[in-house]
Amino acid sequence: MQKLAELSEVQSAPMAVTLPVSVIVPVRNEAHNLPRCLESLRGVGEIYVVDSQSTDTTAEIARSFGATVVQFHYHGGWPKKRQWALDTLPLGYDWVLLLDADEVLTPELVAEIRRAICDANVDGYYVGLEMFFLGRRLRHSGANFYKLSLFRRGKGRFECRTQHQDASMCDMEVHEHVMVSGRTRKLKERLVHHNVESLARYIQKHNEYSNWEVRVWGDATDNGQSALEPAVFGNQAQRRRWLRKNLFKLPGSPAFFFLYKYVLHLGFLDGVPGLIYCGFQAIQFFHIKAKLYESKILAERSSSAKACELGTAKD
């Protein structure tokens, strides 16, 4: 608590707005990562920290940095956390930046954003990630990707790939992407992304992600409101989605996925963290396939049970 008091004292003086954007940071028990993230946001127009009833000091830390803390209570379905924030919060600036608690703005990226939002011909920007995993920057391993994190207020919405979601699938958008109605570009500078500092937390989070993936890929009748189709010649997100969709069909695809990351994307050059990262990516792929098989077996049992009930009723 003494550290929080010191942070509050440091942050008490109002700061001039040097980056006129609204920043939304979704959190749940992010006391470890949040100070580093919020420290990089000094001078932004406003910060909303959207919390999911954290049990650590996340909310207190956010307030000590002058952020507005809003509680999100997820009861299943759609919208999820970030889209709910876009729909609900009284955002005061024309541009919105979506940031995770384990991401950090660099001074170079701040300067580029300041210039980019002055371009009246662009409505959204893709921002690349400079990923750190277990304390090491991953330069390979297929870990370099872009996400549409910066866009004009009212111009961007998350695709909804399935309406049938619940709390076991994470209360935040998993691999759903922001779709912008307007022209988009890529920024040159990157966000610093500290992907994992606790493997136990990483495993827990990706277990929820795999539950979501099973719902998306396993229910052909639930197309949600997706506007981003898998395409081998599309943007990066579409190519990655096309790859996953087609790999699911192949026997032994988790092993192929590991080789794709570790060999073709030179993950072996990232040392032990690269090996662990590529291994966990393949394991998650295996979990998804195993859960898809489980859901198929359960569906067959359910159909057999209903058929037996109908037969008994007729007799």
C-alpha positions in Angstrom: 0.0 0.0 0.0 3.0 2.3 0.6 4.0 1.9 -3.0 0.4 2.8 -4.1 0.5 5.9 -2.0 3.8 6.9 -3.6 2.4 6.4 -7.1 -0.6 8.5 -6.2 1.6 11.3 -5.0 3.7 11.2 -8.2 0.6 11.2 -10.4 -1.3 14.0 -8.5 0.0 16.8 -10.7 -2.1 17.2 -13.9 -0.3 16.6 -17.1 -0.7 18.4 -20.4 -2.3 16.3 -23.1 0.4 15.5 -25.7 -1.4 12.6 -27.4 -5.2 13.3 -27.9 -6.5 9.8 -27.9 -8.8 7.7 -25.7 -7.0 4.6 -24.5 -9.0 1.5 -23.4 -7.1 -1.1 -21.3 -9.0 -4.3 -20.4 -7.7 -6.0 -17.3 -8.2 -8.8 -14.7 -5.6 -9.2 -12.0 -2.9 -7.3 -13.9 -1.2 -5.6 -10.9 2.2 -6.9 -12.1 1.9 -5.6 -15.7 -0.3 -2.5 -15.3 2.2 0.0 -13.9 4.6 -0.5 -16.8 1.7 0.0 -19.2 0.2 3.1 -17.6 3.6 4.7 -17.2 4.0 4.6 -21.0 0.7 6.4 -21.3 1.7 9.7 -19.7 0.2 12.6 -21.7 -2.6 10.7 -23.4 -6.0 12.3 -23.5 -7.8 9.8 -21.3 -7.4 6.2 -20.0 -10.2 3.8 -19.2 -9.2 0.6 -17.4 -12.0 -1.9 -17.9 -11.7 -4.4 -15.0 -13.3 -7.8 -14.5 -13.5 -7.7 -10.7 -9.8 -8.1 -10.0 -8.9 -9.6 -6.6 -5.4 -8.0 -6.5 -4.5 -4.2 -6.5 -5.2 -3.7 -10.2 -8.0 -1.1 -9.7 -6.0 0.8 -7.1 -2.9 1.0 -9.3 -5.0 2.2 -12.2 -6.6 5.0 -10.2 -3.1 6.0 -8.9 -2.1 6.8 -12.5 -5.3 8.9 -13.0 -7.1 6.3 -15.1 -10.9 5.8 -14.9 -11.7 2.3 -13.7 -14.9 0.7 -15.0 -16.1 -2.7 -13.9 -17.3 -5.2 -16.6 -19.6 -8.0 -15.6 -19.7 -10.7 -18.2 -22.8 -13.0 -18.4 -22.1 -14.7 -21.7 -23.0 -13.9 -25.2 -22.0 -10.8 -27.2 -20.6 -8.2 -26.9 -17.6 -9.1 -24.9 -15.3 -6.8 -23.0 -13.6 -4.5 -25.5 -16.7 -4.1 -27.8 -18.8 -3.4 -24.7 -16.3 -0.6 -23.8 -16.5 0.9 -27.3 -20.3 0.8 -27.1 -20.7 2.1 -23.5 -17.9 4.4 -22.5 -18.3 8.2 -23.0 -15.1 8.5 -25.0 -13.9 12.1 -25.3 -11.5 12.0 -28.2 -11.8 11.2 -31.9 -9.3 8.4 -31.9 -9.3 5.2 -29.8 -6.3 3.1 -28.9 -6.9 -0.4 -27.6 -4.0 -1.6 -25.4 -3.5 -4.7 -23.3 -2.0 -4.4 -19.8 1.1 -6.3 -20.9 1.8 -3.8 -23.7 3.9 -0.6 -23.6 4.0 2.4 -25.9 7.5 3.6 -26.8 8.3 7.3 -27.3 8.9 6.6 -31.0 5.5 5.0 -31.4 3.8 7.9 -29.5 5.4 10.4 -31.9 4.3 8.3 -34.9 0.7 8.1 -33.6 0.7 11.8 -33.0 1.5 12.4 -36.7 -0.8 9.6 -38.0 -4.0 10.8 -36.4 -3.6 14.1 -38.3 -4.1 12.3 -41.6 -7.8 13.0 -42.6 -7.6 10.2 -45.2 -7.0 7.3 -42.9 -9.5 5.8 -40.3 -7.4 3.1 -38.8 -3.9 1.9 -38.2 -2.4 -1.6 -37.7 0.2 -1.7 -35.0 2.9 -4.4 -34.8 4.0 -6.1 -31.7 7.6 -6.5 -30.5 7.0 -9.7 -28.4 9.0 -10.6 -25.2 8.5 -14.1 -23.9 10.1 -15.3 -20.7 12.3 -12.3 -20.7 13.6 -12.6 -24.2 12.5 -10.8 -27.4 11.2 -13.2 -30.0 12.6 -12.1 -33.3 11.4 -15.3 -35.1 8.9 -18.1 -34.1 6.1 -16.5 -36.1 5.6 -14.1 -33.2 5.6 -10.9 -35.2 2.1 -9.8 -36.1 -0.1 -6.7 -36.5 -3.4 -5.8 -35.0 -5.7 -3.0 -35.8 -5.4 -1.1 -32.4 -5.8 2.5 -33.4 -8.9 3.9 -35.2 -11.4 6.7 -35.3 -14.1 6.6 -32.8 -17.3 5.1 -34.4 -15.3 3.7 -37.3 -14.2 0.4 -35.8 -16.1 -2.6 -34.4 -15.0 -6.1 -33.5 -16.2 -9.0 -35.6 -18.3 -11.5 -33.8 -17.4 -15.0 -34.9 -19.9 -16.7 -32.6 -22.9 -15.6 -30.6 -22.8 -18.6 -28.3 -20.1 -17.7 -25.8 -19.8 -18.1 -22.0 -17.4 -17.3 -19.2 -15.3 -20.4 -19.8 -14.2 -18.9 -23.1 -12.7 -15.7 -21.6 -14.7 -12.5 -21.1 -12.7 -10.6 -23.7 -12.4 -11.0 -27.5 -9.9 -13.8 -28.2 -9.0 -13.8 -31.9 -11.7 -11.5 -33.1 -10.4 -8.5 -35.0 -11.4 -4.9 -35.3 -13.0 -4.1 -38.6 -12.7 -0.5 -39.8 -15.0 1.1 -42.3 -12.5 3.3 -44.1 -8.9 3.4 -45.2 -6.3 1.7 -43.1 -2.5 1.7 -42.9 0.4 0.2 -40.9 2.5 2.1 -38.5 6.2 1.5 -38.6 6.9 1.6 -34.9 5.8 -1.3 -32.6 4.3 -1.9 -29.3 6.4 -3.7 -26.7 4.4 -6.8 -25.7 5.5 -8.8 -22.6 3.6 -11.9 -23.6 4.2 -14.0 -20.5 5.9 -13.9 -17.1 4.0 -16.8 -15.5 3.6 -20.0 -17.5 0.8 -21.1 -15.1 -1.2 -17.9 -16.1 -0.4 -18.4 -19.7 -1.7 -22.0 -19.6 -4.9 -21.0 -17.8 -5.6 -18.2 -20.3 -5.0 -20.3 -23.4 -7.2 -23.0 -22.0 -10.0 -20.5 -22.2 -8.9 -19.5 -25.7 -9.1 -23.1 -26.8 -12.7 -23.4 -25.5 -13.5 -20.4 -27.7 -11.8 -21.9 -30.7 -13.8 -25.1 -30.4 -17.0 -23.1 -30.4 -15.9 -21.1 -33.5 -14.6 -24.0 -35.6 -16.9 -26.7 -34.3 -20.3 -25.1 -34.8 -20.9 -24.7 -38.6 -24.4 -23.3 -38.0 -23.2 -20.4 -35.8 -21.5 -17.9 -38.1 -21.8 -14.9 -35.8 -21.3 -11.6 -37.5 -17.8 -12.3 -38.9 -16.7 -10.0 -41.7 -13.1 -11.3 -41.9 -12.9 -14.5 -44.1 -9.9 -16.8 -44.2 -7.9 -16.0 -47.3 -4.4 -17.2 -48.3 -3.8 -13.9 -50.2 -5.6 -11.6 -47.7 -4.1 -9.5 -44.9 -2.0 -11.1 -42.2 -5.0 -11.9 -40.0 -6.8 -13.6 -42.9 -3.7 -15.6 -43.8 -3.3 -16.8 -40.2 -7.0 -17.8 -40.1 -6.7 -19.6 -43.4 -3.7 -21.6 -42.1 -5.5 -22.6 -38.9 -8.7 -23.6 -40.7 -6.8 -25.9 -43.1 -4.4 -27.3 -40.6 -7.3 -28.5 -38.4 -8.2 -30.9 -41.2 -4.7 -32.6 -41.3 -3.8 -35.6 -39.2 -0.9 -34.7 -36.9 -1.4 -31.0 -37.5 -0.1 -29.9 -34.1 3.3 -31.4 -35.0 3.2 -29.7 -38.4 2.3 -26.4 -36.6 5.3 -26.8 -34.3 7.6 -27.4 -37.3 6.0 -24.4 -39.1 6.8 -22.2 -36.1 10.1 -23.7 -35.0 11.7 -24.5 -38.3 10.1 -22.5 -41.1 9.8 -19.4 -38.9 13.3 -20.0 -37.4 12.0 -20.3 -33.8 15.2 -22.3 -32.9 17.1 -19.0 -33.2 15.1 -17.6 -30.3 16.8 -20.1 -27.9 14.9 -21.8 -25.1 12.1 -19.2 -24.9 11.5 -19.8 -28.6 11.3 -23.6 -28.1 8.9 -23.1 -25.2 6.8 -20.6 -27.2 6.5 -22.8 -30.3 5.9 -25.9 -28.1 3.0 -24.2 -26.3 1.5 -23.0 -29.5 1.5 -26.5 -30.8 0.1 -27.9 -27.5 -2.8 -25.4 -27.7 -3.4 -26.5 -31.3 -3.6 -30.1 -29.9 -6.0 -29.0 -27.2 -8.3 -27.5 -29.7 -8.3 -30.6 -31.9 -8.9 -32.9 -28.8 -11.7 -30.7 -27.6 -13.3 -30.7 -31.1 -13.2 -34.5 -31.0 -14.7 -34.5 -27.6 -17.5 -32.2 -28.7 -18.2 -34.5 -31.6 -18.4 -37.6 -29.4 -20.8 -35.7 -27.0 -23.0 -34.6 -29.9 -23.2 -38.2 -31.2 -24.1 -39.5 -27.7 -26.8 -36.8 -27.4 -28.3 -37.7 -30.8 -28.3 -41.4 -29.8 -30.0 -40.6 -26.5 -32.7 -38.5 -28.2 -33.3 -41.3 -30.8 -33.7 -43.8 -28.0 -36.2 -41.6 -26.2 -38.2 -41.1 -29.4 -38.2 -44.9 -30.0 -39.3 -45.5 -26.4 -42.1 -43.0 -26.8 -43.4 -44.6 -30.0 -43.4 -48.1 -28.3 
